[in-house]
Amino acid sequence: TIRRVLPGVGCDPGFSLPCPDESGSHLSFDGRSLNLSQWYPRKIIALDPLGVPGRVLVVGHGICGHCYAKGAFWALTTDEEKAGDYWLTRVDPATGENQDLGRLGFPGRALAFDGECFWTNHRAAGQLVRFAAP
């Protein structure tokens, strides 16, 4: 379930949206739609204001985090959680084309963009990691 959090209040009891297929990890907003990523199904799904699924973008790897920046979706991805490689994958919202643009040297979780750089979490090291956008 997707819940809305109100500053100084907490969860809004009057608002909730179901996750498609009862699965979801990370949210982003592209200026039009709320977008939900699903790690194992490898999808980014656009949701309308009522939570109805729309556009589905298939990503080539499992999605550990994603954000929307610079006109595209950016996903932190992997094929093997425990010992595999982790990539920064760009997903074109118009065509669905995926492009792995860089490899992380650690298992990251979550992804954010501050207008200049990306941020992720290196959970095992207890660190936030900032890196330049390609």
C-alpha positions in Angstrom: 0.0 0.0 0.0 1.2 3.5 -0.8 0.5 6.0 2.0 0.8 9.7 2.0 2.8 11.3 4.9 1.8 14.8 6.1 4.6 16.9 7.7 4.0 17.2 11.5 1.1 14.7 11.3 2.2 11.4 10.0 0.3 9.0 7.7 -2.9 10.5 6.2 -5.6 8.0 7.3 -7.8 9.1 4.3 -5.2 8.3 1.6 -3.9 4.9 0.4 -3.3 3.4 -3.0 -2.8 -0.3 -3.6 0.4 -1.4 -5.2 -0.1 -3.3 -8.5 0.3 -7.0 -8.0 0.7 -6.2 -4.2 4.4 -5.4 -5.0 6.4 -2.1 -4.9 9.7 -0.8 -3.6 10.4 2.8 -4.7 8.4 5.8 -5.9 9.2 8.7 -8.2 7.3 11.5 -9.9 7.9 12.5 -13.5 5.8 15.7 -13.5 2.7 13.8 -14.6 2.5 10.4 -12.9 3.5 8.7 -9.7 5.8 5.9 -10.7 6.4 2.7 -8.7 9.3 0.3 -9.2 9.0 -3.4 -8.6 12.4 -5.1 -7.8 11.9 -8.7 -8.9 9.4 -8.2 -11.7 11.9 -5.5 -13.1 9.2 -2.9 -13.9 8.5 0.8 -13.4 4.8 1.4 -13.5 3.1 4.7 -13.9 0.0 5.2 -11.7 -2.8 7.7 -12.2 -4.2 9.7 -9.3 -6.5 6.8 -8.4 -3.6 4.3 -8.4 -4.7 2.7 -11.7 -1.6 1.3 -13.6 -0.7 2.8 -16.9 2.6 2.7 -18.8 4.9 -0.2 -17.8 8.6 0.0 -18.5 10.5 -3.2 -18.3 14.0 -2.9 -16.9 16.8 -5.4 -17.8 17.8 -6.0 -14.2 16.2 -6.1 -10.7 15.5 -2.6 -9.4 17.1 -1.7 -6.1 16.0 2.0 -6.4 15.0 4.5 -9.0 14.3 8.2 -9.6 13.3 10.5 -12.4 15.8 13.1 -13.5 17.0 14.8 -16.7 14.0 13.5 -18.7 14.6 9.8 -17.9 14.2 7.2 -15.3 17.4 6.2 -13.6 17.5 2.9 -11.8 20.1 1.2 -9.5 20.0 -2.4 -10.7 21.4 -5.8 -10.2 20.9 -9.4 -11.3 22.3 -11.0 -8.1 21.7 -9.2 -4.8 24.3 -10.9 -2.7 27.4 -11.1 -4.9 26.5 -9.5 -8.2 27.3 -6.4 -10.0 25.2 -3.2 -9.5 24.6 -0.8 -12.3 23.2 2.7 -12.9 20.7 2.0 -15.7 19.0 4.8 -17.7 15.5 4.0 -18.9 14.0 6.1 -21.7 10.3 6.9 -20.7 9.2 7.2 -24.3 10.8 4.1 -25.8 11.5 1.9 -22.8 15.1 1.5 -24.0 17.5 0.5 -21.2 21.2 1.5 -21.1 23.6 0.5 -18.3 25.8 3.6 -17.9 28.0 2.7 -15.0 28.9 0.1 -12.5 28.8 0.6 -8.7 31.5 -1.1 -6.7 29.1 -2.1 -3.9 25.5 -3.2 -3.3 23.5 0.0 -3.2 19.9 0.6 -2.1 17.6 3.4 -3.2 18.5 6.2 -5.6 18.0 10.0 -5.5 19.0 12.9 -7.6 19.7 16.4 -6.2 19.8 18.3 -9.5 23.5 17.7 -9.9 24.5 14.3 -8.5 23.0 10.9 -7.6 22.8 9.5 -4.1 22.5 6.0 -2.9 23.0 3.9 0.3 25.8 1.5 0.9 24.0 -0.3 3.6 26.7 -2.7 4.6 29.2 0.1 5.2 26.6 2.4 6.8 27.3 5.1 4.3 25.5 7.5 1.9 27.3 7.7 -1.4 27.2 10.7 -3.8 28.3 10.2 -7.4 28.2 12.4 -10.5 25.6 12.0 -13.2 26.9 10.5 -16.4 
